[in-house]
Amino acid sequence: MKTTNRAQDLEPTAKEILSAFETIATAAKQDLKSAHHAPTDVFANTSNSTFTSAPIAASRLMDGHRQLIAESEKLRREPAIARVVFDDGEKECVSYVCRATPPTLKNLDLVSQRAPKGRLAALAIGDSMTAPNGKVLTVLQRVEVHPEETPSGWDSKNNIFRLGDGRALTVESLVLLLGLTQAEAVDLLTEMLTREQEKELFREGQKRAILTSMELRDQPILDASQDEIFRLPIDEQIFLSGPPGTGKTTTLIRRLGQKLDVQHLNEDERSRVEAAAISNVAPHFESWVLFTPTELLRQYVKEAFAREGVPASDLHIRTWEEFRRDAARNIFTILRTPVRRGFILRSEGTGLTVKQTELRAYFEDFDFWQRHQFLEAIKISAEALSNVQDSRLAEVGKLVMAAGERELNSAVELLLTIERRLEQLRSAVEDLRKAISGPIDGALNQRLNRNRSFAQELADYLQQSSIGEDVDGDDANEDDEEEEVETATGAKLGVVAYRAALRALARSRNGGRRVLPGTRNALVLERIGEEDLSSAQLAEVASSLTVLGHARTLQRAVRRAVFELPRRYRAFRRTRLRESKWFAPDAELKSEINEVELDVLLLASLRAARELLVRNDIRVNVRSRFWALLEPVLGLYRNQVLVDEATDFSILQLACMTNLMHPSINSFFASGDVNQRLTTMGLRSLDDSRWFSPRMTVKELTVLFRQSRRLQDLSNNLLSVFEPNQPRLGVPSEINGTEVSPVLFEGHAAIDGLAGWLAARTREIERALGQMPSLAIFVPSETNVEPLADALNIQFRDDSLRAVACVRGQIKGQDTDLRVFDIQHVKGLEFEAAFFTSIDRLAEDKPEQFARFLYVGATRAATYLGITCETVLPSAMEPLRAQFAKHW
């Protein structure tokens, strides 16, 4: 007798799918062969290109060639991810949806998942969509496939058949299904074995795959909500929220992949990308950045990006701490370097008393204050210049004054006015420099005539001296050339220090700021005396310096607007300290700032630069003399800015990230969950996102894909206990898997007892699954990581297993290893099994963060969760004791 009708009913579809795999893979191999043998000089002739320039045309052709190879390679390994039967209003059609961009085949309708029609793979049976040609397509059947090439041909494992009745049926293997339909029962034993094989082959519902490696679970087919979000236009600014395990990161990655693929962008999106290309250094497929809160999470998501065909280097996936340090040190000159003054970053002890709820108010206070100071300085200098005898400077001063009256609160019009008169301003500045340097260099030459080693001796003296910091060095009229002293060496240091000292002396003798004791200028004057210039010469130099200071305030207005915020911040701190606002009364305002202050400075700098760079006329001229300082800032901009686990970043940090969007596109996509916030300064409300991005749209995912239903129940109950006012519970998906209770172990004061219990539970898991899944153990602090790993390795010496200490969140070891992490690195990870140790100690050490650590930790496990206590379960968790077992 033949096997059951269910297998026979599916047999034609299974045969068709495997045949389609072979056809697609063969076509992909042919494309690969053709691409590898294509002559490279075909990309050199661009004289007839419709692109704006031959280099751009050649670059894009080469990009297309590389993309063809990459897409063909993906299709060779994975020909399709779904087979969809749909009604187009006229007939019943069949399409195969591919993760990569497929070729055009004569007898097979192929569509990329990234194309609009690819949405068919995400729709439920009976749902419809409107195709680009206007036809309404209604899904009738869908099969989700997972191709696997074997030595004997193609197979597909863990296939999800969604038929007309709406139910899901999991078929373990198409090859086994075809073998089953051909089996003849020659006796009762064969019939019995065939029926047992059928039970293993078919499973009602969708089966959850076991995670066997430390990586983000692959979800080739998005659900309808995820699919709709990842297809939103590129210029959207989206905050994607949802409970753990709802696929937020998967949706983020899939969206990035779709938006990097220019051929699947609509006309408006392509025009925006073209506009950005005019001022972009990097091509569109490289112009993106993703911020993650930890180094571990950065490494963790890289594999998922590679699976999507998106190459991701450390310059694409970045931690905020690393990016902030680089930008603050090398672009905005906020932090000190060996050759430049600046602030020193300290984690504590700067005297700032700002709380998380006050971050926005503190930033707005400083930003308003510093903008006012900058604009006032420009207007004061413009007014002063309007009254000088030099007609060139007087004209510029009057024009800037008029612009200031028209635009009272904006720097843009003032700077554009200055730019239009830059050459006459520059020539006047050069004449003033000569008027100042003449008498000073004359005095220096007299010194050198008497002693040729004078400059070197002065330099040696300064290098051996202890020089105090001139904390009041924020005088708007101070000569910017004094900064040359910071970078000069050898005899040149003596020359520039001598010039700076005489300029400082001229100012102080004629009503300017006095020379502070202990500073470099004071040391030089103590050594050389104050008689090198006569009183008349000092007065003439001081007068010229005053005019020069005002002229340079305008000439270097871009620098002052964007890159001299540290100077204004020093003055702001002194002002607010006197007012007993924001700072402790006994605060000593030295050169140290903490992370909040650095974020404030960086955000203010980025906003000041963006106010200018949003203008296309400035961007296209960014290499000109006046705007050139902005070119490195423009180099920070990306066509797409993305943030994973966004609620672990502060409102200031997220605001900085939105200021990295390229103005032609303004693309921002963040994912996170406020209930998973683990940092004290992290985002507390999604409503706050509209402060740093008024166009922000909040989207929410609710279907839970990661955890078993028992662990979902535990996570929901944890949230209800610790966050009773705002529980946000997800909806279980239709995916089925192993259902076991979480386990609890109390009273393991000694590490050996803990290691023994963990080893026993691990053996239970491996016996139940028949293999070792991905497994992580989280400990309360970094000091526990290595000792527990060592103790576990003693337990596993006869099991051919290994525990690996992932110190400071580093990913180490092999897929079958048990990894031990500090709990602070728990965010964003996913494992088949996870243990959360010593939670009672964590509750004592971190009472304010304990609840969130516990909630996030409990949601890392897909099926198996173990919790341990050194003493007893924390009292807050007593209502949940009944949900735990002692072993599996």
Residue, then its C-alpha position, 0 to 999 in steps of 0.5 A: m500500500k502507498t503512504t497517507n494522502r498528506a504526503q501524496d498531496l504535497e509530492p508535486t509541490a516538493k518535486e517542483i521546489l527541488s527542480a526550481f532550486e536546481t534551475i536557479a542554482t545552475a543559472a547563478k553558476q552560469d552568471l558567476k562564470s560569465a562575470h568572472h570571465a568578463p573583460t575589465d576594460v568594458f568598464a573603462n569606456t564611459s564617454n557615452s555615460t548618462f552619469t554626471s562624470a566618467p569616474i562616477a560612471a565607471s565606479r557604478l559599473m564596477d559596483g554593479h559588477r561586484q554586486l552581480i557576483a555577490e548576488s549570484e553567489k548567494l543564489r548558488r548557495e540559497p536559490a530561494i526562500a519561499r514559493v508563493v501561489f497567488d491570484d492576480g485577478e485573472k489567473e493563479c500564479v506561482s512565484y519563487v521569492c529569493r533573498a538575493t536578486p535573481p536572474t530572469l528565467k523563461n519558465l520560472d517567475l523569480v522575485s527578490q524579497r527586496a522588490p515590492k512583489g517580494r512582500l508576497a512572502a510575508l502575507a498571510i493566506g488570503d491577504s492581498m497587496t497591490a503590485p507596481n503594475g496596479k494588479v491586486l495579488t491575493v496569496l493562496q498558498r505559501v511554502e517557506v523553504h530552507p535549501e540545502e545542497t547535498p552530494s546527491g542533489w538539493d533538499s530543503k529542511n524545516n519547510i513550512f507549508r501554509l495551505g488554503d485552510g490557513r494552518a501551518l505544517t512543518v515538513e522536515s525534509l522534501v527529499l524524505l517526503l518524496g522517498l516516503t511517497q514512493a515506499e511500498a508496504v510489503d509487510l506489516l513491519t515496513e508499514m509500521l516503520t513507514r508510519e513512524q517515519e511519517k510522524e517524524l517527517f510532519r509536524e502541525g504548526q511551525k517548528r522552532a529551530i534549535l540555536t546551535s551557535m552564538e548568532l542572531r537567529d536567521q529569519p528569512i521570511l519576515d512577518a507582515s508587520q516587519d515586512e511593512i516596516f522594512r519597506l518604508p521609504i529611505d527618508e523615514q525616521i523610525f523608532l522600532s519598539g517591541p518586547p524581546g524576541t520580536g525581531k527588531t534587530t532582524t528588521l533593522i538589518r533587513r531594512l538596511g540591506q534593502k535600502l543599500d540595494v539601489q535597484h530596488l529603491n523607488e524613484d524618489e529614493r534614488s533621486r535622494v541617493e543621487a543628491a547625496a552622492i554629489s557631496n559623499v566620499a563613500p558610495h551609497f552601499e558603504s554610506w551607513v553606520l550602526f551604533t551598538p551599546t557594547e563591543l560584544l553586540r557589535q561582533y554579534v551582529k556582524e554574522a547577521f549582516a554577512r548573511e544578508g549580504v551586507p559587508a560590515s567592518d568596524l567602521h560601519i558597526r560602532t560603539w558610541e564610546e569609540f565614535r565619540r572619542d574619535a570625533a571629539r579628539n580628531i574632528f572637533t578638537i574637544l579632547r586634549t592631545p599631545v599637541r593641542r590643549g583641550f578637555i580631559l575625559r573623566s568618568e566621575g568627579t567633575g562637579l556636574t550634578v545633572k540627572q537623567t531627567e535633566l539632560r535635555a534642559y542642561f543641553e538647551d541651557f548651554d546651547f542657547w547660551q553659547r549661540h548667543q555668545f557667538l552671535e554677539a561676538i560676531k555682531i560686536s566685531a562687525e560693529a567695531l570694524s564698521n568704524v575703522q579707517d580701512s574701507r575694506l573692513a568697514e564695508v564688511g562690518k556694515l554688511v554683517m551688521a545688516a545681516g545680523e538685524r535680518e537674522l537675529n538667531s541664525a548664524v547662517e546668513l551672517l556667515l554667507t555674508i562674510e563668505r561673499r566678502l572673504e577676499q577683501l577681508r583676507s587682504a585687510v587681515e594680511d596688511l594688519r599681520k604685517a603691521i604687527s609682525g614688523p616691530i616684533d620681528g624687528a626686535l627678535n632680529q636684534r636679539l638674534n644678532r646679539n645671540r644666534s642661539f636665542a630662539q633655541e635657548l628660549a625653547d629649551y627653557l620653556q620645555q624645562s619649565s612647568i607651565g600653568e594653564d591659561v584657563d581664561g584663554d577664551d578672549a574673543n579678540e585673542d590672536d589665534e596664532e598663539e595656538e602655533v605655540e602648542t605644535a611648534t618644536g625646536a627653535k621655532l618654539g622659541v620664535v612663536a613663543y617670543r612673538a606671542a609674549l610680545r603680543a600679550l604684553a602689548r594687550s596688557r599695557n593697553g587695557g587688555r587682559r593681564v598676563l597671568p603668572g605661570t603661563r608661557n607668556a609670563l615665563v617668556l617675559e620674565r626671561i627677556g624683560e619688557e623693554d624689547l618694544s617701546s611704549a609707542q610700538l606696544a600701543e601701535v601693536a595693541s591697536s592693530l591687534t584689536v582690529l585684527g581680532h575683530a577681523r579674524t572673528l569674522q574671517r574665522a567665523v566658521r571655526r568659531a561657530v563650530f569648533e570653539l565651543p570648548r572655549r565657550y563651555r569653560a565660560f558657561r561653567r564658570t557662569r553657572l557655578r557662580e549662579s549655583k546651577w548645575f554644579a556642586p557648590d564646591a566644584e573645581l572647574k579644571s580641564e576635566i569633563n565627564e561623559v555627559e559634558l562630552d556628549v553636550l559639547l559634541l551635540a552642540s558642535l554637530r548641530a552648529a555644523r549641521e545648521l550650515l551643511v543642510r544647505n546644498d550651496i555650502r555642501v558643494n563648496v565645502r572645499s573652498r577656503f571659507w567652508a573647508l573646516l566643515e569638510p571633515v564633519l561632512g565626512l561623518y554624514r551617512n546615507q543611513v544611520l541606524v541604532d540597535e538597543a537604542t534605549d541604552f543610549s542617552i537622549l543626547q547621544l541619540a541626538c548626536m546620531t541623528n545629526l549624522m544623517h546626510p541632509s539629502i536623505n535624512s534616514f534614521f532607524a533605531s530599535g529598542d525597548v524601554n523595558q530593557r534599558l540597562t544604563t542609568m542615563g538611557l532613554r526612558s520614554l519613546d516620547d523623548s525621541r521626538w525632541f531629537s527627531p521631530r519627524m520620528t515615527v514610533k513603530e511597534l512589533t508585538v509577535l514574539f519569535r524567540q522564546s518558548r511559551r513557558l519562558q514568555d509567561l515568566s518574562n511577562n510575569l517578571l515585567s508585571v512584578f517589576e514594572p506594574n504600571q507599564p507592562r508591555l506584553g507580546v503576542p506568542s507566535e505560531i512557532n512551536g518548540t520544546e516546552v520546559s519550565p525554568v529551573l531554580f537553584e538556591g544556596h550555592a555559596a561555594i563556586d564548586g557547588l554552582a559549577g556542579w549544578l550547572a554541569a548537571r543541567t547542561r548534560e540534561i539539555e544535551r541529552a534532551l536535544g541530542q546535541m549541544p545548543s548555544l549556551a551562555i552563563f551570566v555572572p554578576s560581575e567581571t571578577n566572576v567570569e574566569p573563576l566560574a569558567d575554570a570550575l566548569n572545566i573541571q566538571f566537564r573534563d570527562d564530557s568533551l565540553r569546554a567553558v570559555a571565559c568571555v572577559r570584557g564581553q569578548i566573543k571567544g571559543q567554538d559554537t559548542d563551547l559554554r560561554v561565561f559573560d558578565i551580566q552587563h554584556v547580556k543586551g541583544l544576545e540570544f541563546e537556546a539555553a542561558f543561566f543567570t547566576s547569583i541573582d540575589r547578590l546582583a540584587e544587593d550590588k545593583p538594586e536600581q538596575f537589578a530588575r531590568f538585568l533580570y528581565v533582560g537576562a531571562t529573555r536571552a534564552a529561547t527554551y532553557l533558562g536556569i536561575t541561581c541564588e547564593t542564598v535564597l530567591p530575592s523577596a520581590m521574586e517570591p510570587l514567581r517561585a511556582q513557575f520554577a522547577k529544580h531540574w529538567 
